[in-house]
Amino acid sequence: MSLQSIINAPKVLVDDKTAAAQLDVTPGTLAAWRSTGRYNLPFVKVGRKVRYRQADLDTWLDKRRQASGATA
């Protein structure tokens, strides 16, 4: 993927329920991660609402992929 394609990519935002479903966690878990900083999962505040960029979710998941090793 080129730098230009990244810049031109649409910035799709999903709500916390959609993001949680994609990650197979609850919205409450995402809230805990945000408040504690447990994981470096970027989010966007729009007023009182929390949104996640789809590209950030995809990148976060890619960084956590492991080919082998312990699951801890």
C-alpha positions as CSV (number, residue, x, y, z in Angstrom):
1,M,0.0,0.0,0.0
2,S,1.5,3.4,-1.0
3,L,1.5,6.5,1.1
4,Q,-0.8,8.2,-1.3
5,S,-3.4,5.4,-1.1
6,I,-3.3,5.6,2.7
7,I,-3.8,9.4,2.6
8,N,-6.7,9.0,0.1
9,A,-8.3,6.1,1.9
10,P,-11.8,6.8,3.3
11,K,-11.8,7.4,7.1
12,V,-14.7,5.1,8.0
13,L,-15.8,5.5,11.6
14,V,-17.5,2.8,13.6
15,D,-19.2,3.0,17.0
16,D,-18.0,1.2,20.1
17,K,-20.6,-1.6,19.7
18,T,-19.5,-2.3,16.2
19,A,-15.8,-2.2,17.2
20,A,-16.4,-4.4,20.1
21,A,-18.2,-7.0,17.9
22,Q,-15.3,-7.0,15.5
23,L,-12.8,-7.6,18.3
24,D,-15.2,-10.1,20.1
25,V,-15.3,-8.1,23.3
26,T,-17.9,-6.1,25.0
27,P,-18.3,-2.3,24.7
28,G,-17.6,-2.2,28.4
29,T,-14.2,-3.9,27.8
30,L,-13.4,-1.2,25.2
31,A,-14.3,1.4,27.8
32,A,-12.0,-0.1,30.3
33,W,-9.2,-0.3,27.8
34,R,-9.7,3.4,27.0
35,S,-9.8,4.5,30.6
36,T,-6.8,2.4,31.7
37,G,-4.7,2.7,28.6
38,R,-4.2,-1.0,28.7
39,Y,-4.0,-1.3,24.9
40,N,-2.9,1.3,22.4
41,L,-6.1,1.3,20.5
42,P,-6.7,4.7,19.0
43,F,-10.2,6.2,19.3
44,V,-12.0,9.4,18.3
45,K,-14.3,11.4,20.6
46,V,-17.2,13.1,18.8
47,G,-18.9,15.0,21.5
48,R,-19.8,12.4,24.1
49,K,-19.6,9.6,21.6
50,V,-16.6,7.3,21.0
51,R,-15.8,6.2,17.5
52,Y,-13.0,4.0,16.0
53,R,-11.5,4.3,12.6
54,Q,-11.8,1.1,10.8
55,A,-8.3,1.4,9.5
56,D,-7.0,1.7,13.2
57,L,-8.9,-1.4,14.2
58,D,-7.4,-3.3,11.2
59,T,-3.9,-2.1,12.0
60,W,-4.2,-2.9,15.7
61,L,-5.3,-6.4,14.9
62,D,-2.5,-6.9,12.4
63,K,0.1,-5.8,15.0
64,R,-1.3,-8.4,17.5
65,R,-1.0,-11.3,15.0
66,Q,1.4,-14.0,16.1
67,A,2.7,-16.9,14.0
68,S,3.6,-19.1,17.0
69,G,4.5,-19.0,20.6
70,A,2.7,-18.7,23.9
71,T,-0.8,-17.2,24.0
72,A,-0.2,-15.3,27.3
